[in-house]
């Protein structure tokens, strides 16, 4: 009798496993049914002709963009080639000028002696005026380090004379040195 109970128990476990398998299969069928419905809706909404048109338009615009890029690259190459030609022209002009005896230096031309105009000597009155202004600035700087409005010096018609500054709130060293 015990053996019959163990056999019955094993049969019941077997039936239970079959029921679980059937339940899992049914759940899988429901999931597949939902997925099939979703795919059918998606296929109904997908316009293949529209999609093909979009892909063709994309390819056409991409080709146009590549053509424009190639044209821009060619234009840049030509521009840089023209710059190189300008350098050759400058070298040739410099060579011709050197042959006829004109001394000059062009950008890109071979270096040669360059004539520099001599600076005109400063007038004694200008130098004296600048020396006086510098001395005055030095004297004021020693005694007034924290002053925010230093006096402005200006040149009058007489060399070396000073006139009082106009009433300005902010003055700079540049203002002090300008006549």
KOLTILUM-72111 format. One record per residue: residue number from 1; residue in three letters; chain; x, y, z of N, C-alpha, C in turn. Coordinates in nm, 3 decimals, always signed. Atoms other than C-alpha are relative to their C-alpha. Layout:
// residues N
<r NUM, "ALA", "A", <X, Y, Z>, <X, Y, Z>, <X, Y, Z>>
...
// end
This chain:
// residues 179
<r 1, "UNK", "A", <+0.080, -0.115, +0.000>, <+0.000, +0.000, +0.000>, <+0.087, +0.125, +0.000>>
<r 2, "UNK", "A", <-0.093, -0.111, +0.000>, <+0.287, +0.232, +0.069>, <+0.057, +0.017, -0.140>>
<r 3, "UNK", "A", <-0.054, -0.011, +0.135>, <+0.422, +0.155, -0.272>, <-0.101, +0.065, -0.093>>
<r 4, "UNK", "A", <+0.103, -0.063, +0.082>, <+0.090, +0.257, -0.426>, <-0.002, +0.151, +0.026>>
<r 5, "UNK", "A", <-0.001, -0.142, -0.033>, <+0.106, +0.590, -0.241>, <+0.122, +0.071, -0.064>>
<r 6, "UNK", "A", <-0.118, -0.060, +0.062>, <+0.459, +0.659, -0.366>, <-0.017, +0.009, -0.151>>
<r 7, "UNK", "A", <+0.024, -0.004, +0.145>, <+0.354, +0.573, -0.720>, <-0.099, +0.113, -0.030>>
<r 8, "UNK", "A", <+0.097, -0.106, +0.019>, <+0.053, +0.803, -0.688>, <+0.064, +0.138, +0.019>>
<r 9, "UNK", "A", <-0.070, -0.126, -0.025>, <+0.273, +1.077, -0.546>, <+0.086, +0.039, -0.120>>
<r 10, "UNK", "A", <-0.084, -0.029, +0.116>, <+0.515, +1.053, -0.839>, <-0.084, +0.036, -0.121>>
<r 11, "UNK", "A", <+0.090, -0.035, +0.109>, <+0.220, +1.057, -1.086>, <-0.053, +0.143, +0.018>>
<r 12, "UNK", "A", <+0.051, -0.136, -0.030>, <+0.083, +1.373, -0.916>, <+0.109, +0.105, -0.030>>
<r 13, "UNK", "A", <-0.110, -0.093, +0.028>, <+0.425, +1.542, -0.939>, <+0.020, +0.013, -0.150>>
<r 14, "UNK", "A", <-0.014, -0.001, +0.145>, <+0.444, +1.448, -1.304>, <-0.109, +0.086, -0.063>>
<r 15, "UNK", "A", <+0.112, -0.080, +0.052>, <+0.099, +1.597, -1.371>, <+0.022, +0.148, +0.032>>
<r 16, "UNK", "A", <-0.027, -0.138, -0.040>, <+0.198, +1.911, -1.181>, <+0.105, +0.063, -0.093>>
<r 17, "UNK", "A", <-0.103, -0.051, +0.091>, <+0.509, +1.950, -1.398>, <-0.057, +0.023, -0.140>>
<r 18, "UNK", "A", <+0.063, -0.019, +0.132>, <+0.301, +1.902, -1.715>, <-0.088, +0.124, +0.000>>
<r 19, "UNK", "A", <+0.085, -0.120, -0.009>, <+0.054, +2.169, -1.597>, <+0.086, +0.127, -0.005>>
<r 20, "UNK", "A", <-0.091, -0.116, +0.002>, <+0.342, +2.410, -1.535>, <+0.054, +0.022, -0.141>>
<r 21, "UNK", "A", <-0.050, -0.011, +0.137>, <+0.479, +2.337, -1.882>, <-0.107, +0.059, -0.091>>
<r 22, "UNK", "A", <+0.111, -0.051, +0.082>, <+0.137, +2.397, -2.042>, <-0.024, +0.148, +0.030>>
<r 23, "UNK", "A", <+0.019, -0.141, -0.039>, <+0.099, +2.721, -1.843>, <+0.110, +0.088, -0.060>>
<r 24, "UNK", "A", <-0.112, -0.076, +0.058>, <+0.445, +2.841, -1.958>, <-0.016, +0.013, -0.151>>
<r 25, "UNK", "A", <+0.021, -0.003, +0.144>, <+0.363, +2.748, -2.318>, <-0.110, +0.099, -0.036>>
<r 26, "UNK", "A", <+0.110, -0.093, +0.025>, <+0.035, +2.942, -2.298>, <+0.049, +0.144, +0.017>>
<r 27, "UNK", "A", <-0.053, -0.134, -0.021>, <+0.215, +3.249, -2.157>, <+0.089, +0.042, -0.117>>
<r 28, "UNK", "A", <-0.086, -0.031, +0.115>, <+0.471, +3.227, -2.437>, <-0.084, +0.028, -0.124>>
<r 29, "UNK", "A", <+0.087, -0.024, +0.116>, <+0.190, +3.205, -2.695>, <-0.063, +0.138, +0.009>>
<r 30, "UNK", "A", <+0.060, -0.133, -0.019>, <+0.026, +3.518, -2.547>, <+0.103, +0.110, -0.033>>
<r 31, "UNK", "A", <-0.106, -0.097, +0.027>, <+0.356, +3.706, -2.560>, <+0.028, +0.009, -0.149>>
<r 32, "UNK", "A", <-0.025, +0.000, +0.145>, <+0.414, +3.600, -2.921>, <-0.116, +0.065, -0.074>>
<r 33, "UNK", "A", <+0.117, -0.060, +0.062>, <+0.059, +3.704, -3.008>, <+0.008, +0.153, +0.012>>
<r 34, "UNK", "A", <-0.015, -0.144, -0.020>, <+0.120, +4.053, -2.858>, <+0.110, +0.058, -0.088>>
<r 35, "UNK", "A", <-0.111, -0.046, +0.084>, <+0.452, +4.084, -3.041>, <-0.041, +0.003, -0.146>>
<r 36, "UNK", "A", <+0.046, +0.005, +0.139>, <+0.288, +3.980, -3.369>, <-0.093, +0.117, -0.030>>
<r 37, "UNK", "A", <+0.090, -0.115, +0.020>, <+0.016, +4.245, -3.323>, <+0.080, +0.130, -0.008>>
<r 38, "UNK", "A", <-0.083, -0.121, +0.001>, <+0.279, +4.512, -3.246>, <+0.074, +0.012, -0.133>>
<r 39, "UNK", "A", <-0.071, -0.002, +0.128>, <+0.479, +4.415, -3.555>, <-0.096, +0.032, -0.115>>
<r 40, "UNK", "A", <+0.098, -0.029, +0.105>, <+0.163, +4.424, -3.767>, <-0.035, +0.149, -0.001>>
<r 41, "UNK", "A", <+0.028, -0.145, -0.008>, <+0.081, +4.777, -3.641>, <+0.118, +0.080, -0.053>>
<r 42, "UNK", "A", <-0.119, -0.072, +0.046>, <+0.437, +4.888, -3.705>, <+0.015, -0.012, -0.151>>
<r 43, "UNK", "A", <-0.007, +0.018, +0.146>, <+0.435, +4.743, -4.056>, <-0.107, +0.082, -0.070>>
<r 44, "UNK", "A", <+0.107, -0.080, +0.060>, <+0.102, +4.915, -4.125>, <+0.036, +0.148, +0.000>>
<r 45, "UNK", "A", <-0.037, -0.141, -0.010>, <+0.244, +5.249, -4.013>, <+0.122, +0.034, -0.084>>
<r 46, "UNK", "A", <-0.122, -0.026, +0.077>, <+0.570, +5.212, -4.205>, <-0.037, +0.015, -0.147>>
<r 47, "UNK", "A", <+0.024, -0.028, +0.142>, <+0.549, +5.371, -4.548>, <+0.130, -0.027, -0.073>>
<r 48, "UNK", "A", <-0.123, +0.039, +0.069>, <+0.808, +5.191, -4.758>, <+0.037, +0.098, -0.110>>
<r 49, "UNK", "A", <-0.030, -0.097, +0.106>, <+0.775, +5.437, -5.045>, <+0.055, +0.128, +0.060>>
<r 50, "UNK", "A", <-0.050, -0.119, -0.067>, <+0.821, +5.729, -4.807>, <+0.141, -0.020, +0.053>>
<r 51, "UNK", "A", <-0.132, +0.032, -0.051>, <+1.119, +5.559, -4.646>, <+0.102, -0.003, -0.113>>
<r 52, "UNK", "A", <-0.089, +0.002, +0.116>, <+1.274, +5.494, -4.987>, <+0.027, +0.142, -0.050>>
<r 53, "UNK", "A", <-0.017, -0.140, +0.045>, <+1.214, +5.860, -5.083>, <+0.096, +0.073, +0.094>>
<r 54, "UNK", "A", <-0.090, -0.065, -0.097>, <+1.383, +5.978, -4.761>, <+0.143, -0.046, -0.022>>
<r 55, "UNK", "A", <-0.135, +0.052, +0.022>, <+1.682, +5.751, -4.823>, <+0.061, +0.055, -0.130>>
<r 56, "UNK", "A", <-0.050, -0.056, +0.127>, <+1.711, +5.870, -5.186>, <+0.035, +0.147, +0.015>>
<r 57, "UNK", "A", <-0.030, -0.142, -0.023>, <+1.690, +6.237, -5.077>, <+0.128, +0.017, +0.081>>
<r 58, "UNK", "A", <-0.121, -0.006, -0.081>, <+1.956, +6.175, -4.814>, <+0.124, -0.024, -0.086>>
<r 59, "UNK", "A", <-0.114, +0.032, +0.085>, <+2.187, +6.017, -5.070>, <+0.028, +0.115, -0.096>>
<r 60, "UNK", "A", <-0.016, -0.112, +0.093>, <+2.126, +6.304, -5.316>, <+0.066, +0.119, +0.069>>
<r 61, "UNK", "A", <-0.057, -0.114, -0.074>, <+2.198, +6.574, -5.054>, <+0.143, -0.029, +0.045>>
<r 62, "UNK", "A", <-0.135, +0.037, -0.038>, <+2.504, +6.385, -4.935>, <+0.095, +0.015, -0.118>>
<r 63, "UNK", "A", <-0.083, -0.017, +0.119>, <+2.638, +6.376, -5.292>, <+0.025, +0.147, -0.030>>
<r 64, "UNK", "A", <-0.015, -0.145, +0.023>, <+2.574, +6.751, -5.330>, <+0.101, +0.058, +0.098>>
<r 65, "UNK", "A", <-0.092, -0.049, -0.101>, <+2.756, +6.817, -5.004>, <+0.143, -0.040, -0.031>>
<r 66, "UNK", "A", <-0.135, +0.045, +0.035>, <+3.054, +6.609, -5.114>, <+0.056, +0.078, -0.119>>
<r 67, "UNK", "A", <-0.043, -0.078, +0.116>, <+3.065, +6.795, -5.446>, <+0.044, +0.140, +0.042>>
<r 68, "UNK", "A", <-0.036, -0.134, -0.048>, <+3.065, +7.132, -5.268>, <+0.130, -0.004, +0.080>>
<r 69, "UNK", "A", <-0.123, +0.013, -0.078>, <+3.336, +7.013, -5.030>, <+0.121, -0.012, -0.092>>
<r 70, "UNK", "A", <-0.109, +0.014, +0.096>, <+3.553, +6.908, -5.325>, <+0.030, +0.133, -0.068>>
<r 71, "UNK", "A", <-0.020, -0.130, +0.062>, <+3.498, +7.248, -5.489>, <+0.071, +0.095, +0.095>>
<r 72, "UNK", "A", <-0.067, -0.086, -0.098>, <+3.597, +7.427, -5.168>, <+0.146, -0.040, +0.016>>
<r 73, "UNK", "A", <-0.138, +0.047, -0.012>, <+3.907, +7.210, -5.136>, <+0.084, +0.045, -0.120>>
<r 74, "UNK", "A", <-0.071, -0.044, +0.120>, <+4.006, +7.288, -5.495>, <+0.026, +0.150, +0.004>>
<r 75, "UNK", "A", <-0.018, -0.145, -0.011>, <+3.950, +7.661, -5.435>, <+0.110, +0.036, +0.098>>
<r 76, "UNK", "A", <-0.106, -0.026, -0.097>, <+4.169, +7.654, -5.125>, <+0.137, -0.039, -0.056>>
<r 77, "UNK", "A", <-0.127, +0.041, +0.061>, <+4.437, +7.462, -5.312>, <+0.049, +0.103, -0.101>>
<r 78, "UNK", "A", <-0.037, -0.103, +0.098>, <+4.431, +7.721, -5.591>, <+0.046, +0.127, +0.069>>
<r 79, "UNK", "A", <-0.038, -0.122, -0.072>, <+4.447, +8.006, -5.337>, <+0.142, -0.014, +0.056>>
<r 80, "UNK", "A", <-0.133, +0.019, -0.055>, <+4.751, +7.857, -5.167>, <+0.104, -0.009, -0.111>>
<r 81, "UNK", "A", <-0.092, +0.003, +0.114>, <+4.910, +7.795, -5.506>, <+0.027, +0.143, -0.047>>
<r 82, "UNK", "A", <-0.018, -0.141, +0.039>, <+4.851, +8.165, -5.588>, <+0.093, +0.071, +0.098>>
<r 83, "UNK", "A", <-0.091, -0.058, -0.099>, <+5.024, +8.263, -5.261>, <+0.144, -0.038, -0.031>>
<r 84, "UNK", "A", <-0.133, +0.047, +0.034>, <+5.321, +8.054, -5.368>, <+0.052, +0.076, -0.122>>
<r 85, "UNK", "A", <-0.039, -0.076, +0.119>, <+5.322, +8.231, -5.705>, <+0.036, +0.143, +0.037>>
<r 86, "UNK", "A", <-0.033, -0.136, -0.044>, <+5.318, +8.570, -5.527>, <+0.140, +0.004, +0.061>>
<r 87, "UNK", "A", <-0.135, +0.008, -0.056>, <+5.630, +8.462, -5.337>, <+0.104, -0.006, -0.110>>
<r 88, "UNK", "A", <-0.091, +0.008, +0.113>, <+5.798, +8.374, -5.667>, <+0.011, +0.135, -0.069>>
<r 89, "UNK", "A", <+0.000, -0.134, +0.063>, <+5.696, +8.713, -5.811>, <+0.083, +0.095, +0.084>>
<r 90, "UNK", "A", <-0.079, -0.086, -0.088>, <+5.841, +8.891, -5.505>, <+0.149, -0.029, -0.015>>
<r 91, "UNK", "A", <-0.141, +0.035, +0.019>, <+6.167, +8.700, -5.549>, <+0.053, +0.056, -0.132>>
<r 92, "UNK", "A", <-0.041, -0.050, +0.131>, <+6.182, +8.796, -5.917>, <+0.015, +0.151, +0.001>>
<r 93, "UNK", "A", <-0.007, -0.147, -0.008>, <+6.108, +9.165, -5.846>, <+0.124, +0.040, +0.079>>
<r 94, "UNK", "A", <-0.119, -0.031, -0.080>, <+6.376, +9.168, -5.575>, <+0.127, -0.022, -0.079>>
<r 95, "UNK", "A", <-0.118, +0.029, +0.081>, <+6.625, +9.012, -5.816>, <+0.020, +0.110, -0.106>>
<r 96, "UNK", "A", <-0.010, -0.105, +0.103>, <+6.546, +9.269, -6.089>, <+0.045, +0.131, +0.064>>
<r 97, "UNK", "A", <-0.040, -0.124, -0.068>, <+6.573, +9.558, -5.842>, <+0.147, -0.004, +0.042>>
<r 98, "UNK", "A", <-0.140, +0.013, -0.038>, <+6.907, +9.425, -5.719>, <+0.091, +0.016, -0.122>>
<r 99, "UNK", "A", <-0.080, -0.012, +0.121>, <+7.033, +9.404, -6.077>, <+0.013, +0.144, -0.048>>
<r 100, "UNK", "A", <-0.007, -0.139, +0.047>, <+6.948, +9.767, -6.153>, <+0.055, +0.093, +0.107>>
<r 101, "UNK", "A", <-0.069, -0.079, -0.100>, <+7.105, +9.885, -5.828>, <-0.089, +0.061, +0.106>>
<r 102, "UNK", "A", <+0.087, -0.052, -0.105>, <+6.804, +9.961, -5.612>, <+0.005, -0.098, +0.116>>
<r 103, "UNK", "A", <-0.011, +0.085, -0.117>, <+6.854, +9.833, -5.263>, <-0.133, +0.004, +0.074>>
<r 104, "UNK", "A", <+0.129, +0.011, -0.070>, <+6.533, +9.712, -5.100>, <-0.014, -0.139, +0.054>>
<r 105, "UNK", "A", <+0.028, +0.134, -0.050>, <+6.392, +9.423, -4.910>, <-0.150, -0.018, -0.002>>
<r 106, "UNK", "A", <+0.142, +0.033, +0.010>, <+6.055, +9.281, -5.006>, <-0.027, -0.125, +0.082>>
<r 107, "UNK", "A", <+0.028, +0.126, -0.069>, <+5.876, +9.013, -4.807>, <+0.018, -0.115, -0.097>>
<r 108, "UNK", "A", <-0.025, +0.114, +0.088>, <+6.002, +8.694, -4.963>, <+0.119, +0.022, -0.092>>
<r 109, "UNK", "A", <-0.116, -0.027, +0.085>, <+6.284, +8.870, -5.152>, <+0.126, -0.035, +0.078>>
<r 110, "UNK", "A", <-0.125, +0.033, -0.067>, <+6.643, +8.782, -5.080>, <+0.047, +0.121, +0.078>>
<r 111, "UNK", "A", <-0.041, -0.108, -0.089>, <+6.781, +8.985, -4.793>, <+0.119, +0.073, -0.060>>
<r 112, "UNK", "A", <-0.109, -0.084, +0.047>, <+7.005, +9.271, -4.895>, <+0.006, +0.122, +0.089>>
<r 113, "UNK", "A", <-0.009, -0.118, -0.085>, <+7.116, +9.597, -4.745>, <-0.122, +0.090, -0.022>>
<r 114, "UNK", "A", <+0.117, -0.088, +0.005>, <+6.831, +9.832, -4.665>, <+0.044, +0.137, +0.044>>
<r 115, "UNK", "A", <-0.034, -0.137, -0.036>, <+6.873, +10.206, -4.662>, <-0.099, +0.049, +0.104>>
<r 116, "UNK", "A", <+0.083, -0.052, -0.108>, <+6.745, +10.361, -4.343>, <+0.029, +0.148, +0.011>>
<r 117, "UNK", "A", <-0.017, -0.144, -0.014>, <+6.685, +10.732, -4.317>, <+0.050, +0.030, +0.140>>
<r 118, "UNK", "A", <-0.054, -0.035, -0.131>, <+6.884, +10.890, -4.038>, <-0.102, +0.083, +0.075>>
<r 119, "UNK", "A", <+0.094, -0.074, -0.084>, <+6.682, +11.024, -3.749>, <+0.046, +0.144, +0.013>>
<r 120, "UNK", "A", <-0.031, -0.142, -0.014>, <+6.663, +11.400, -3.722>, <+0.039, +0.026, +0.145>>
<r 121, "UNK", "A", <-0.042, -0.023, -0.138>, <+6.854, +11.517, -3.416>, <-0.104, +0.084, +0.074>>
<r 122, "UNK", "A", <+0.099, -0.072, -0.081>, <+6.634, +11.643, -3.134>, <+0.049, +0.141, +0.025>>
<r 123, "UNK", "A", <-0.033, -0.140, -0.028>, <+6.622, +12.015, -3.075>, <+0.034, +0.015, +0.148>>
<r 124, "UNK", "A", <-0.041, -0.019, -0.139>, <+6.788, +12.139, -2.759>, <-0.116, +0.046, +0.087>>
<r 125, "UNK", "A", <+0.113, -0.050, -0.079>, <+6.470, +12.316, -2.645>, <-0.094, -0.115, +0.038>>
<r 126, "UNK", "A", <+0.086, +0.116, -0.029>, <+6.269, +11.994, -2.672>, <+0.062, -0.087, +0.108>>
<r 127, "UNK", "A", <-0.068, +0.083, -0.098>, <+6.530, +11.802, -2.475>, <-0.005, +0.066, +0.137>>
<r 128, "UNK", "A", <+0.005, -0.071, -0.127>, <+6.543, +12.072, -2.206>, <-0.140, -0.008, +0.060>>
<r 129, "UNK", "A", <+0.138, +0.005, -0.049>, <+6.163, +12.074, -2.181>, <-0.031, -0.139, +0.056>>
<r 130, "UNK", "A", <+0.024, +0.137, -0.048>, <+6.150, +11.693, -2.148>, <+0.076, -0.027, +0.129>>
<r 131, "UNK", "A", <-0.079, +0.020, -0.123>, <+6.428, +11.696, -1.886>, <-0.068, +0.069, +0.118>>
<r 132, "UNK", "A", <+0.067, -0.074, -0.108>, <+6.241, +11.958, -1.683>, <-0.126, -0.075, +0.043>>
<r 133, "UNK", "A", <+0.123, +0.073, -0.033>, <+5.916, +11.762, -1.701>, <+0.030, -0.129, +0.075>>
<r 134, "UNK", "A", <-0.038, +0.123, -0.067>, <+6.091, +11.440, -1.600>, <+0.046, +0.028, +0.143>>
<r 135, "UNK", "A", <-0.047, -0.036, -0.134>, <+6.261, +11.608, -1.305>, <-0.119, +0.035, +0.089>>
<r 136, "UNK", "A", <+0.119, -0.037, -0.077>, <+5.927, +11.754, -1.193>, <-0.079, -0.124, +0.039>>
<r 137, "UNK", "A", <+0.073, +0.124, -0.030>, <+5.762, +11.411, -1.216>, <+0.072, -0.080, +0.109>>
<r 138, "UNK", "A", <-0.076, +0.073, -0.101>, <+6.041, +11.251, -1.014>, <-0.016, +0.063, +0.136>>
<r 139, "UNK", "A", <+0.016, -0.070, -0.129>, <+6.014, +11.516, -0.742>, <-0.138, -0.025, +0.057>>
<r 140, "UNK", "A", <+0.137, +0.024, -0.047>, <+5.636, +11.471, -0.721>, <-0.020, -0.144, +0.041>>
<r 141, "UNK", "A", <+0.017, +0.141, -0.031>, <+5.665, +11.093, -0.716>, <+0.062, -0.035, +0.134>>
<r 142, "UNK", "A", <-0.067, +0.030, -0.127>, <+5.902, +11.094, -0.417>, <-0.087, +0.040, +0.118>>
<r 143, "UNK", "A", <+0.076, -0.050, -0.114>, <+5.672, +11.296, -0.194>, <-0.144, -0.044, +0.002>>
<r 144, "UNK", "A", <+0.144, +0.028, +0.007>, <+5.331, +11.176, -0.308>, <-0.028, -0.137, -0.063>>
<r 145, "UNK", "A", <+0.019, +0.135, +0.055>, <+5.320, +10.798, -0.361>, <-0.147, -0.038, -0.003>>
<r 146, "UNK", "A", <+0.138, +0.046, -0.013>, <+4.957, +10.760, -0.256>, <-0.099, +0.096, -0.064>>
<r 147, "UNK", "A", <+0.090, -0.099, +0.057>, <+4.813, +11.060, -0.439>, <-0.070, -0.058, -0.123>>
<r 148, "UNK", "A", <+0.076, +0.057, +0.112>, <+4.534, +10.963, -0.682>, <-0.010, +0.096, -0.116>>
<r 149, "UNK", "A", <+0.012, -0.099, +0.109>, <+4.527, +11.288, -0.885>, <+0.128, +0.081, -0.011>>
<r 150, "UNK", "A", <-0.125, -0.076, +0.014>, <+4.884, +11.394, -0.972>, <-0.022, +0.119, -0.093>>
<r 151, "UNK", "A", <+0.018, -0.118, +0.086>, <+4.923, +11.736, -1.135>, <+0.037, -0.032, -0.143>>
<r 152, "UNK", "A", <-0.030, +0.019, +0.141>, <+4.923, +11.751, -1.512>, <+0.090, +0.113, -0.045>>
<r 153, "UNK", "A", <-0.093, -0.098, +0.052>, <+5.213, +11.924, -1.678>, <-0.031, +0.024, -0.146>>
<r 154, "UNK", "A", <+0.025, -0.030, +0.140>, <+5.170, +12.100, -2.004>, <+0.102, +0.102, -0.048>>
<r 155, "UNK", "A", <-0.097, -0.090, +0.060>, <+5.401, +12.284, -2.237>, <-0.072, +0.123, -0.054>>
<r 156, "UNK", "A", <+0.056, -0.123, +0.057>, <+5.323, +12.646, -2.316>, <+0.091, +0.045, -0.112>>
<r 157, "UNK", "A", <-0.080, -0.047, +0.113>, <+5.472, +12.853, -2.590>, <+0.145, +0.021, +0.038>>
<r 158, "UNK", "A", <-0.138, -0.019, -0.045>, <+5.783, +12.922, -2.380>, <+0.055, -0.136, +0.042>>
<r 159, "UNK", "A", <-0.059, +0.130, -0.032>, <+6.014, +12.620, -2.356>, <+0.033, -0.007, +0.147>>
<r 160, "UNK", "A", <-0.036, +0.023, -0.139>, <+6.043, +12.482, -2.005>, <-0.099, +0.058, +0.100>>
<r 161, "UNK", "A", <+0.094, -0.055, -0.097>, <+5.754, +12.676, -1.847>, <-0.115, -0.097, +0.020>>
<r 162, "UNK", "A", <+0.108, +0.090, -0.034>, <+5.470, +12.494, -1.675>, <-0.126, +0.080, +0.030>>
<r 163, "UNK", "A", <+0.126, -0.064, -0.037>, <+5.104, +12.584, -1.644>, <-0.077, -0.097, +0.088>>
<r 164, "UNK", "A", <+0.074, +0.090, -0.089>, <+4.861, +12.445, -1.385>, <-0.092, -0.090, -0.080>>
<r 165, "UNK", "A", <+0.083, +0.096, +0.073>, <+4.660, +12.139, -1.485>, <-0.148, +0.037, +0.006>>
<r 166, "UNK", "A", <+0.145, -0.018, -0.009>, <+4.290, +12.152, -1.569>, <-0.055, -0.091, +0.109>>
<r 167, "UNK", "A", <+0.058, +0.076, -0.110>, <+4.057, +12.009, -1.305>, <-0.058, -0.130, -0.053>>
<r 168, "UNK", "A", <+0.043, +0.134, +0.043>, <+4.038, +11.638, -1.400>, <-0.002, -0.090, +0.122>>
<r 169, "UNK", "A", <+0.007, +0.093, -0.113>, <+3.942, +11.357, -1.166>, <+0.102, -0.112, -0.013>>
<r 170, "UNK", "A", <-0.092, +0.114, +0.018>, <+4.155, +11.076, -1.315>, <+0.103, +0.036, -0.105>>
<r 171, "UNK", "A", <-0.107, -0.028, +0.093>, <+4.491, +11.137, -1.475>, <+0.096, -0.118, +0.000>>
<r 172, "UNK", "A", <-0.095, +0.110, +0.011>, <+4.745, +10.890, -1.600>, <+0.138, +0.056, -0.029>>
<r 173, "UNK", "A", <-0.137, -0.042, +0.032>, <+5.119, +10.904, -1.656>, <+0.007, +0.048, -0.142>>
<r 174, "UNK", "A", <+0.004, -0.042, +0.140>, <+5.044, +10.931, -2.027>, <-0.051, +0.144, -0.010>>
<r 175, "UNK", "A", <+0.051, -0.137, -0.001>, <+4.840, +11.249, -1.955>, <+0.106, +0.096, +0.047>>
<r 176, "UNK", "A", <-0.103, -0.087, -0.054>, <+5.133, +11.390, -1.756>, <+0.109, +0.028, -0.102>>
<r 177, "UNK", "A", <-0.110, -0.016, +0.095>, <+5.380, +11.338, -2.040>, <-0.043, +0.065, -0.130>>
<r 178, "UNK", "A", <+0.045, -0.063, +0.124>, <+5.163, +11.468, -2.327>, <+0.003, +0.150, +0.012>>
<r 179, "UNK", "A", <-0.001, -0.148, -0.006>, <+5.218, +11.840, -2.408>, <-0.139, +0.055, -0.024>>
// end
